[in-house]
Amino acid sequence: MRRTRGAAAVLAGLLLALLPAAGPAWAHDGKLKMEVAGDGAVGVTVQARHADGHQLETMVRLALTATGADGRSVGPVQLEPTGEGHGFYATGPILAPGKWQVTVRAPAPHTSEVTVEVEARAAQSAPAQVTPVSAAKRDTSPQTTLSSWWRPVALGVLAVLAIVVVVWLTVRRREARENTGNP
């Protein structure tokens, strides 16, 4: 009986010690931190991260609206992720030269909103032509990184290991009782 209680206490201690470490992997349902800026021409770029500074691991649907100094408006426009990494978004050329109030919103569960002033300028030279990627070739599956999946897996392995140890101790104790003839 002592060993079973001791094993249960060790299991409980391990789980209590490791659960806070796994918390950040699941704690990204809050607001986003978004840095919005002009792209040096007539577009807008956005870098979005979780409020705690961790990078986005899945795509978030950001929407942009803009109002010019002369009353012109653009949007709402859904931003597409760029190839620069997780959390980077760009509009391409959507603004006319001049000053703009740009607002970027993120939907639930990452409900966030940022408004900044952007000065759009006419491009100095034509941008290089980029061949569009067909929808069939575009990978829209969420990218997972080592840091985002190892903690839940490690917790699962530890839980299974703890269950195996408790069952093994129980069976061993039962066999010992049967061998000694004690009830």
One Martini backbone bead per residue (centre of mass of N, CA, C, O) as a GRO file, in nm:
protein
  183
    1MET     BB    1   0.057   0.063  -0.019
    2ARG     BB    2   0.297   0.257  -0.005
    3ARG     BB    3   0.386   0.239  -0.303
    4THR     BB    4   0.129   0.343  -0.429
    5ARG     BB    5   0.131   0.618  -0.289
    6GLY     BB    6   0.410   0.702  -0.388
    7ALA     BB    7   0.351   0.684  -0.690
    8ALA     BB    8   0.116   0.885  -0.687
    9ALA     BB    9   0.282   1.123  -0.577
   10VAL     BB   10   0.486   1.134  -0.806
   11LEU     BB   11   0.283   1.175  -1.034
   12ALA     BB   12   0.158   1.436  -0.925
   13GLY     BB   13   0.424   1.597  -0.919
   14LEU     BB   14   0.490   1.579  -1.220
   15LEU     BB   15   0.233   1.710  -1.329
   16LEU     BB   16   0.258   1.980  -1.168
   17ALA     BB   17   0.542   2.052  -1.291
   18LEU     BB   18   0.456   2.030  -1.614
   19LEU     BB   19   0.200   2.198  -1.676
   20PRO     BB   20   0.320   2.490  -1.680
   21ALA     BB   21   0.511   2.430  -1.928
   22ALA     BB   22   0.257   2.375  -2.127
   23GLY     BB   23   0.088   2.636  -2.133
   24PRO     BB   24   0.205   2.813  -2.376
   25ALA     BB   25   0.094   2.622  -2.604
   26TRP     BB   26  -0.225   2.712  -2.512
   27ALA     BB   27  -0.198   3.053  -2.463
   28HIS     BB   28  -0.294   3.163  -2.780
   29ASP     BB   29  -0.604   3.329  -2.745
   30GLY     BB   30  -0.525   3.613  -2.764
   31LYS     BB   31  -0.391   3.880  -2.838
   32LEU     BB   32  -0.228   4.082  -3.070
   33LYS     BB   33   0.080   4.188  -3.203
   34MET     BB   34   0.095   4.478  -3.419
   35GLU     BB   35   0.293   4.579  -3.703
   36VAL     BB   36   0.240   4.879  -3.883
   37ALA     BB   37   0.338   4.958  -4.231
   38GLY     BB   38   0.492   5.084  -4.476
   39ASP     BB   39   0.662   4.977  -4.791
   40GLY     BB   40   0.763   5.258  -4.950
   41ALA     BB   41   0.493   5.287  -5.101
   42VAL     BB   42   0.150   5.155  -5.170
   43GLY     BB   43   0.179   4.976  -4.911
   44VAL     BB   44   0.132   4.713  -4.658
   45THR     BB   45   0.265   4.601  -4.345
   46VAL     BB   46   0.262   4.300  -4.127
   47GLN     BB   47   0.339   4.214  -3.785
   48ALA     BB   48   0.248   3.915  -3.614
   49ARG     BB   49   0.190   3.843  -3.263
   50HIS     BB   50   0.188   3.740  -2.975
   51ALA     BB   51   0.170   3.903  -2.676
   52ASP     BB   52   0.430   3.722  -2.567
   53GLY     BB   53   0.614   3.700  -2.861
   54HIS     BB   54   0.517   3.476  -3.013
   55GLN     BB   55   0.481   3.314  -3.288
   56LEU     BB   56   0.299   3.232  -3.541
   57GLU     BB   57   0.153   2.902  -3.636
   58THR     BB   58  -0.090   3.035  -3.774
   59MET     BB   59  -0.327   3.154  -3.964
   60VAL     BB   60  -0.450   3.490  -3.985
   61ARG     BB   61  -0.733   3.690  -4.043
   62LEU     BB   62  -0.668   3.989  -4.183
   63ALA     BB   63  -0.797   4.329  -4.173
   64LEU     BB   64  -0.814   4.618  -4.396
   65THR     BB   65  -0.831   4.974  -4.341
   66ALA     BB   66  -0.856   5.296  -4.522
   67THR     BB   67  -0.792   5.658  -4.476
   68GLY     BB   68  -0.773   5.947  -4.628
   69ALA     BB   69  -0.725   6.287  -4.614
   70ASP     BB   70  -0.955   6.319  -4.863
   71GLY     BB   71  -1.167   6.056  -4.795
   72ARG     BB   72  -1.059   5.814  -4.884
   73SER     BB   73  -1.112   5.452  -4.938
   74VAL     BB   74  -1.012   5.123  -4.806
   75GLY     BB   75  -1.206   4.858  -4.786
   76PRO     BB   76  -1.197   4.565  -4.693
   77VAL     BB   77  -0.886   4.375  -4.657
   78GLN     BB   78  -0.742   4.076  -4.705
   79LEU     BB   79  -0.466   3.935  -4.575
   80GLU     BB   80  -0.166   3.797  -4.690
   81PRO     BB   81   0.074   3.592  -4.661
   82THR     BB   82   0.408   3.571  -4.663
   83GLY     BB   83   0.740   3.434  -4.728
   84GLU     BB   84   0.891   3.550  -4.450
   85GLY     BB   85   0.687   3.419  -4.245
   86HIS     BB   86   0.546   3.413  -3.957
   87GLY     BB   87   0.326   3.698  -3.944
   88PHE     BB   88   0.348   3.795  -4.246
   89TYR     BB   89   0.210   4.084  -4.415
   90ALA     BB   90   0.061   4.195  -4.738
   91THR     BB   91  -0.093   4.403  -4.993
   92GLY     BB   92   0.028   4.580  -5.178
   93PRO     BB   93  -0.098   4.793  -5.420
   94ILE     BB   94  -0.360   5.021  -5.263
   95LEU     BB   95  -0.242   5.304  -5.246
   96ALA     BB   96  -0.228   5.633  -5.259
   97PRO     BB   97  -0.067   5.898  -5.252
   98GLY     BB   98  -0.024   5.968  -4.905
   99LYS     BB   99  -0.222   6.001  -4.626
  100TRP     BB  100  -0.299   5.733  -4.383
  101GLN     BB  101  -0.547   5.551  -4.211
  102VAL     BB  102  -0.462   5.242  -4.059
  103THR     BB  103  -0.655   4.937  -4.013
  104VAL     BB  104  -0.608   4.642  -3.812
  105ARG     BB  105  -0.778   4.322  -3.795
  106ALA     BB  106  -0.862   4.062  -3.563
  107PRO     BB  107  -1.010   3.782  -3.500
  108ALA     BB  108  -1.141   3.549  -3.344
  109PRO     BB  109  -0.939   3.482  -3.068
  110HIS     BB  110  -0.751   3.755  -3.171
  111THR     BB  111  -0.867   4.019  -3.076
  112SER     BB  112  -0.761   4.297  -3.276
  113GLU     BB  113  -0.630   4.650  -3.293
  114VAL     BB  114  -0.475   4.875  -3.541
  115THR     BB  115  -0.367   5.226  -3.564
  116VAL     BB  116  -0.212   5.405  -3.838
  117GLU     BB  117   0.018   5.612  -3.999
  118VAL     BB  118   0.052   5.640  -4.359
  119GLU     BB  119   0.296   5.699  -4.618
  120ALA     BB  120   0.240   5.716  -4.946
  121ARG     BB  121   0.443   5.628  -5.232
  122ALA     BB  122   0.578   5.649  -5.517
  123ALA     BB  123   0.730   5.452  -5.715
  124GLN     BB  124   1.049   5.447  -5.860
  125SER     BB  125   1.007   5.146  -5.953
  126ALA     BB  126   0.936   4.868  -6.091
  127PRO     BB  127   0.842   4.580  -5.998
  128ALA     BB  128   0.898   4.270  -5.993
  129GLN     BB  129   0.798   3.991  -6.143
  130VAL     BB  130   0.556   3.762  -6.022
  131THR     BB  131   0.475   3.440  -6.002
  132PRO     BB  132   0.198   3.290  -5.950
  133VAL     BB  133   0.048   3.079  -5.728
  134SER     BB  134  -0.125   2.821  -5.729
  135ALA     BB  135  -0.365   2.675  -5.540
  136ALA     BB  136  -0.241   2.385  -5.558
  137LYS     BB  137   0.059   2.479  -5.453
  138ARG     BB  138  -0.049   2.598  -5.205
  139ASP     BB  139   0.034   2.607  -4.862
  140THR     BB  140  -0.231   2.601  -4.600
  141SER     BB  141  -0.101   2.460  -4.385
  142PRO     BB  142  -0.012   2.437  -4.078
  143GLN     BB  143   0.273   2.526  -3.913
  144THR     BB  144   0.498   2.335  -3.728
  145THR     BB  145   0.695   2.341  -3.450
  146LEU     BB  146   0.889   2.219  -3.214
  147SER     BB  147   0.776   2.417  -2.986
  148SER     BB  148   0.454   2.332  -3.035
  149TRP     BB  149   0.465   1.988  -2.980
  150TRP     BB  150   0.650   1.864  -2.747
  151ARG     BB  151   0.494   1.905  -2.481
  152PRO     BB  152   0.241   1.727  -2.522
  153VAL     BB  153   0.403   1.472  -2.583
  154ALA     BB  154   0.560   1.458  -2.316
  155LEU     BB  155   0.309   1.440  -2.136
  156GLY     BB  156   0.198   1.180  -2.256
  157VAL     BB  157   0.442   1.002  -2.192
  158LEU     BB  158   0.438   1.049  -1.885
  159ALA     BB  159   0.154   0.942  -1.834
  160VAL     BB  160   0.200   0.657  -1.941
  161LEU     BB  161   0.437   0.588  -1.756
  162ALA     BB  162   0.285   0.625  -1.489
  163ILE     BB  163   0.070   0.408  -1.540
  164VAL     BB  164   0.264   0.172  -1.572
  165VAL     BB  165   0.388   0.191  -1.289
  166VAL     BB  166   0.129   0.153  -1.124
  167VAL     BB  167   0.048  -0.120  -1.244
  168TRP     BB  168   0.308  -0.271  -1.179
  169LEU     BB  169   0.293  -0.234  -0.869
  170THR     BB  170   0.020  -0.371  -0.829
  171VAL     BB  171   0.092  -0.648  -0.946
  172ARG     BB  172   0.335  -0.705  -0.763
  173ARG     BB  173   0.181  -0.695  -0.497
  174ARG     BB  174  -0.022  -0.917  -0.559
  175GLU     BB  175   0.190  -1.140  -0.603
  176ALA     BB  176   0.314  -1.121  -0.320
  177ARG     BB  177   0.057  -1.199  -0.165
  178GLU     BB  178   0.014  -1.477  -0.302
  179ASN     BB  179   0.296  -1.598  -0.215
  180THR     BB  180   0.241  -1.554   0.109
  181GLY     BB  181  -0.087  -1.576   0.174
  182ASN     BB  182  -0.196  -1.299   0.188
  183PRO     BB  183  -0.490  -1.089   0.171
   0.00000   0.00000   0.00000
